[in-house]
Amino acid sequence: MPLVPLCVIGGGSIGMRHIECALASDVVDLTAVVEADADRRAALRDMGLPAVAGLDEVPPATKGAVIATPTPNHARMVLDCMERGWAVLVEKPLTETLADADLLCLRAEELGLPLITGHHRRCHPFVSHARDLIARLGQLVAVQGIWSLRKHDTYYDPLWRRSAGAGPILTNLSHEIDLLHCMVGGITEVSAMSASAARGFEIEDTSALSLRFGNGALGSFVMSDAGASPWAFEAATGENPAIAVRGGDPLRFIGMEGALSFPSLALWQASPGHPPDWRYPLTEEAGPDLAKVDGVAVQLDRFAAVVKGGQDDLLANGRDGWRTMLVLDAVQAAARTGQTQTVAQ
């Protein structure tokens, strides 16, 4: 089976994750690594990588690109790649502004090219299983989530990490919003409160959100990078090797027929022969023993299949990335104004 020729744009830490996955993949041929910085490009070549300075030097056989440059460069780079007829997988957030995100989606639709946003957490097996199990809960009424990991104090030594835009809403919440969109559906209203009392920085360290979903379910979510807890996606899954595994379930889904913990996938439903009301105990069904995977690697292989013409309803497309940006904008506005924000879909 012929390999799918892809390039990676950006040779920094995120780009290297994609490069490593491409080199290890059975379906991808890494044609080039595009890196504008001369010193970094030389270092990449010393590693034996096919590093080049610009898109014009990428081999013409290339069919797709993974963009892992700083966010302000995303819009220009995506457009340049699409004009070459390449499918694109771009790291989250899709772009720096909603207007640019909309522009990229429209251009991809005009050209008929795949545009994928790099929300790789969707690619873990327990996400697909969760979507199936949520369907067994009956009408969904509530979602409860938490992401609380205390970042080490030296994390904030660089000034930019204490400045506007570097708080957990923009840095960490996008993953959580995309997972909720993937498993529950679109968010239509948000309200939020933020505080910086724990660290005293310009940025927020803790936020509490209220959410309304298009299917009528309500949700709450707590974000904090000051509170020590076992409740966060990375701590539950071990996805990020820099974060200790602590094992607590950070998400709960509650329906009229039962409830689900995530990512353990423990399912609570009515005892045999009884309705699921409060007069009777619920029975717990343990989650399946699923293989652990590298979400970035699985996403890359699935992207390669899309480049070859396949369809994939699990990957986050450009519009999915745009919708997540819409919600983040609304969360920031709600925290700033104290007013509930409608999320236009």
C-alpha positions as CSV (number, residue, x, y, z in Angstrom):
1,M,0.0,0.0,0.0
2,P,1.6,3.4,-1.0
3,L,2.4,5.8,1.8
4,V,0.6,9.1,2.0
5,P,3.2,12.0,1.4
6,L,2.8,14.6,4.1
7,C,4.9,17.5,5.3
8,V,5.1,19.1,8.8
9,I,5.3,22.9,9.1
10,G,7.0,24.0,12.3
11,G,9.9,22.2,14.0
12,G,9.2,23.2,17.6
13,S,8.0,21.0,20.4
14,I,4.5,20.4,19.0
15,G,5.9,20.0,15.5
16,M,8.4,17.4,16.8
17,R,5.5,15.3,18.2
18,H,4.0,15.2,14.7
19,I,7.4,14.5,13.1
20,E,8.0,11.6,15.5
21,C,4.5,10.2,14.8
22,A,5.0,10.5,11.0
23,L,8.4,8.7,11.2
24,A,6.8,5.9,13.2
25,S,3.7,5.6,11.0
26,D,3.1,2.7,8.7
27,V,0.9,4.9,6.3
28,V,2.7,8.3,6.2
29,D,5.8,9.4,4.2
30,L,7.3,12.5,5.7
31,T,8.4,14.5,2.7
32,A,9.7,17.6,4.4
33,V,9.8,19.6,7.6
34,V,9.3,23.3,7.0
35,E,11.2,25.5,9.4
36,A,11.9,29.2,8.8
37,D,14.5,29.7,11.6
38,A,17.9,28.9,10.2
39,D,19.4,27.6,13.4
40,R,16.5,25.3,14.2
41,R,16.5,24.1,10.6
42,A,20.2,23.2,10.8
43,A,19.4,21.3,14.1
44,L,16.6,19.4,12.4
45,R,18.9,18.5,9.5
46,D,21.5,17.2,12.0
47,M,18.8,14.9,13.2
48,G,18.6,13.5,9.7
49,L,15.3,15.2,8.9
50,P,14.4,16.7,5.5
51,A,14.2,20.2,6.8
52,V,13.6,23.1,4.3
53,A,13.1,26.8,4.6
54,G,9.8,27.3,2.8
55,L,6.8,25.7,1.1
56,D,8.4,26.1,-2.4
57,E,11.1,23.6,-1.3
58,V,8.6,20.9,-0.3
59,P,8.6,18.0,-2.8
60,P,5.8,18.3,-5.3
61,A,4.5,14.8,-4.5
62,T,3.3,16.1,-1.1
63,K,-0.5,15.8,-0.7
64,G,-1.1,17.2,2.8
65,A,0.4,19.3,5.6
66,V,0.4,19.4,9.4
67,I,0.7,22.9,10.6
68,A,2.4,23.3,14.0
69,T,3.6,26.9,13.9
70,P,2.6,29.6,16.4
71,T,-1.1,30.5,16.2
72,P,-0.7,33.9,14.6
73,N,0.9,32.2,11.6
74,H,-1.9,29.6,11.1
75,A,-4.2,31.6,8.8
76,R,-1.6,32.5,6.3
77,M,0.0,29.1,6.3
78,V,-3.3,27.2,5.9
79,L,-4.2,29.4,2.9
80,D,-0.8,28.9,1.3
81,C,-1.1,25.1,1.7
82,M,-4.6,25.0,0.4
83,E,-3.6,27.0,-2.7
84,R,-1.2,24.2,-3.4
85,G,-4.0,21.7,-3.3
86,W,-3.0,20.2,0.0
87,A,-5.2,18.8,2.7
88,V,-4.4,20.5,6.0
89,L,-4.3,19.4,9.7
90,V,-3.7,22.5,11.8
91,E,-2.9,22.5,15.5
92,K,-5.5,24.0,17.8
93,P,-6.6,26.8,18.0
94,L,-7.5,26.9,14.4
95,T,-6.5,30.5,14.0
96,E,-6.0,33.7,16.1
97,T,-9.4,35.2,15.3
98,L,-12.9,34.0,14.5
99,A,-12.9,36.0,11.3
100,D,-9.8,34.2,10.1
101,A,-11.2,30.8,11.2
102,D,-14.4,31.5,9.2
103,L,-12.3,32.5,6.2
104,L,-10.3,29.3,6.3
105,C,-13.4,27.1,6.5
106,L,-15.0,28.9,3.6
107,R,-11.9,28.6,1.5
108,A,-11.6,24.9,2.2
109,E,-15.2,24.4,1.3
110,E,-14.7,26.3,-2.0
111,L,-11.7,24.2,-2.9
112,G,-13.1,20.9,-1.7
113,L,-10.1,20.3,0.5
114,P,-10.1,18.6,3.9
115,L,-9.4,21.0,6.8
116,I,-8.8,19.3,10.2
117,T,-8.3,21.0,13.6
118,G,-5.8,19.2,15.8
119,H,-8.1,18.2,18.7
120,H,-6.4,14.8,19.0
121,R,-8.2,13.7,22.2
122,R,-11.1,12.6,20.1
123,C,-8.9,9.8,18.8
124,H,-8.7,7.9,22.0
125,P,-10.8,4.7,22.0
126,F,-12.7,5.7,25.1
127,V,-14.1,8.8,23.4
128,S,-15.9,6.7,20.7
129,H,-17.1,4.3,23.4
130,A,-18.4,7.2,25.5
131,R,-20.5,8.5,22.6
132,D,-22.1,5.0,22.3
133,L,-22.7,4.7,26.0
134,I,-24.2,8.2,26.4
135,A,-26.9,7.0,24.0
136,R,-27.9,4.4,26.6
137,L,-28.5,7.1,29.2
138,G,-31.8,8.2,27.8
139,Q,-32.5,11.9,27.5
140,L,-29.4,13.7,28.7
141,V,-30.1,16.2,31.5
142,A,-26.7,17.2,32.9
143,V,-23.0,17.2,32.4
144,Q,-20.5,17.9,35.2
145,G,-16.8,18.5,34.5
146,I,-13.6,19.6,36.1
147,W,-10.0,20.3,35.1
148,S,-7.9,21.2,38.1
149,L,-4.1,20.7,38.0
150,R,-1.8,22.9,40.0
151,K,0.9,24.1,37.6
152,H,4.4,24.3,39.3
153,D,5.4,27.8,40.4
154,T,8.4,28.0,37.9
155,Y,5.9,27.5,35.1
156,Y,5.1,31.2,35.5
157,D,8.6,32.5,35.4
158,P,8.2,33.7,31.8
159,L,6.2,37.0,31.9
160,W,4.0,36.0,29.0
161,R,2.6,33.1,31.1
162,R,1.3,35.7,33.6
163,S,-0.2,38.0,31.0
164,A,-3.6,38.3,29.3
165,G,-4.4,35.3,27.1
166,A,-2.2,32.8,28.9
167,G,-4.7,31.7,31.5
168,P,-6.4,28.2,31.6
169,I,-9.5,29.5,29.6
170,L,-7.5,29.9,26.4
171,T,-4.6,27.5,27.3
172,N,-6.6,24.4,28.5
173,L,-10.3,24.8,28.1
174,S,-10.4,24.4,24.3
175,H,-9.7,20.6,24.7
176,E,-12.5,20.3,27.1
177,I,-15.0,22.2,24.9
178,D,-14.2,20.1,21.9
179,L,-14.7,16.9,23.8
180,L,-18.1,18.1,25.0
181,H,-19.0,19.0,21.5
182,C,-17.9,15.6,20.3
183,M,-19.7,13.6,22.9
184,V,-22.7,15.8,23.8
185,G,-23.3,18.3,21.0
186,G,-23.2,22.0,20.5
187,I,-23.1,24.5,23.3
188,T,-25.7,27.3,22.9
189,E,-25.3,29.5,26.1
190,V,-22.5,30.1,28.6
191,S,-22.1,32.1,31.8
192,A,-18.9,32.3,33.7
193,M,-17.0,33.7,36.7
194,S,-13.2,33.9,36.9
195,A,-10.8,34.7,39.8
196,S,-7.1,35.3,40.2
197,A,-7.1,35.3,44.0
198,A,-4.9,32.2,44.3
199,R,-1.9,33.5,42.4
200,G,-2.6,37.2,42.1
201,F,-1.6,37.4,38.4
202,E,-3.2,39.4,35.7
203,I,-4.6,36.2,34.2
204,E,-7.3,34.0,35.8
205,D,-6.3,31.0,37.8
206,T,-9.8,29.6,38.4
207,S,-13.1,29.8,36.4
208,A,-16.5,28.3,37.0
209,L,-18.8,27.9,33.9
210,S,-22.4,27.1,33.3
211,L,-23.4,25.7,30.0
212,R,-26.5,25.0,28.0
213,F,-26.4,22.5,25.2
214,G,-28.5,22.4,22.0
215,N,-30.1,19.2,23.1
216,G,-31.5,20.8,26.3
217,A,-28.9,19.4,28.7
218,L,-27.2,21.8,31.3
219,G,-23.6,21.6,32.3
220,S,-21.1,23.0,34.8
221,F,-17.4,23.1,34.5
222,V,-14.6,24.2,36.8
223,M,-11.1,25.1,35.5
224,S,-8.2,25.8,37.7
225,D,-4.4,25.7,37.3
226,A,-3.9,26.6,41.0
227,G,-5.9,23.8,42.7
228,A,-4.3,20.4,43.3
229,S,-6.6,17.5,42.4
230,P,-6.8,14.2,40.6
231,W,-9.5,15.5,38.3
232,A,-8.3,16.4,34.8
233,F,-8.1,14.6,31.5
234,E,-4.4,14.3,31.5
235,A,-4.2,13.0,35.1
236,A,-6.9,10.4,34.3
237,T,-5.4,9.1,31.1
238,G,-1.7,9.6,31.3
239,E,-1.8,11.3,27.9
240,N,0.8,13.9,28.7
241,P,4.1,12.3,30.1
242,A,4.9,15.6,31.9
243,I,1.7,15.2,34.1
244,A,1.5,12.6,36.8
245,V,-1.3,10.0,36.5
246,R,-3.8,10.3,39.4
247,G,-6.7,8.4,38.1
248,G,-9.9,10.4,38.9
249,D,-12.8,10.7,36.5
250,P,-13.1,14.4,35.5
251,L,-16.4,14.1,33.6
252,R,-19.9,12.8,34.5
253,F,-22.8,12.5,32.1
254,I,-26.3,12.2,33.6
255,G,-29.4,11.0,31.8
256,M,-33.0,10.0,32.6
257,E,-32.0,6.3,32.4
258,G,-28.5,6.4,34.0
259,A,-25.1,8.0,34.3
260,L,-21.6,7.6,32.9
261,S,-18.2,8.5,34.4
262,F,-15.4,9.4,31.9
263,P,-12.9,8.3,30.9
264,S,-13.2,5.1,33.1
265,L,-16.6,4.5,31.3
266,A,-18.3,3.2,34.5
267,L,-22.0,3.0,33.6
268,W,-24.8,3.3,36.2
269,Q,-28.3,2.1,35.2
270,A,-31.4,0.6,36.8
271,S,-31.4,-2.7,38.6
272,P,-33.0,-5.5,36.6
273,G,-36.8,-5.3,36.8
274,H,-36.9,-1.8,38.4
275,P,-37.2,1.7,37.1
276,P,-34.2,4.0,37.5
277,D,-35.8,6.2,40.1
278,W,-34.6,6.9,43.6
279,R,-36.5,4.1,45.3
280,Y,-34.1,1.4,43.9
281,P,-30.4,1.0,43.8
282,L,-28.5,1.5,40.5
283,T,-26.1,-1.1,39.2
284,E,-22.6,-0.3,38.1
285,E,-21.2,-1.8,34.9
286,A,-17.4,-1.4,34.7
287,G,-15.9,0.2,31.6
288,P,-14.3,-2.0,28.9
289,D,-10.5,-2.6,29.0
290,L,-9.4,-0.5,26.0
291,A,-6.0,-0.3,24.5
292,K,-4.0,2.9,25.3
293,V,-3.0,4.8,22.2
294,D,-1.1,8.0,21.3
295,G,-3.9,10.3,20.3
296,V,-1.6,12.4,18.1
297,A,-0.4,9.3,16.2
298,V,-3.9,8.0,15.7
299,Q,-5.0,11.4,14.5
300,L,-2.2,11.6,12.0
301,D,-3.0,8.2,10.5
302,R,-6.7,9.1,10.3
303,F,-5.8,12.3,8.6
304,A,-3.7,10.4,6.1
305,A,-6.8,8.3,5.3
306,V,-8.8,11.5,4.7
307,V,-6.0,12.8,2.4
308,K,-6.5,9.6,0.3
309,G,-10.2,10.5,0.0
310,G,-11.7,8.8,3.1
311,Q,-14.4,10.2,5.3
312,D,-14.0,10.6,9.1
313,D,-16.8,11.9,11.4
314,L,-14.6,11.6,14.5
315,L,-11.8,14.0,13.5
316,A,-12.5,17.7,14.3
317,N,-13.0,19.5,11.0
318,G,-12.5,23.2,10.4
319,R,-16.0,24.1,11.5
320,D,-15.5,22.1,14.7
321,G,-12.4,24.2,15.5
322,W,-14.4,27.4,14.7
323,R,-17.2,26.3,17.0
324,T,-14.8,25.7,19.9
325,M,-13.4,29.2,19.3
326,L,-16.9,30.6,19.4
327,V,-17.5,29.1,22.8
328,L,-14.1,30.3,24.2
329,D,-15.0,33.8,23.0
330,A,-18.3,33.6,24.8
331,V,-16.7,32.3,28.0
332,Q,-14.3,35.2,28.1
333,A,-17.1,37.7,27.4
334,A,-19.3,36.1,30.1
335,A,-16.5,36.3,32.7
336,R,-15.7,39.9,31.8
337,T,-19.3,41.2,31.8
338,G,-21.1,38.9,34.2
339,Q,-23.8,38.3,31.6
340,T,-24.9,35.1,30.0
341,Q,-23.7,34.9,26.4
342,T,-25.5,33.2,23.5
343,V,-23.3,31.1,21.3
344,A,-24.2,31.6,17.6
345,Q,-24.0,28.4,15.7
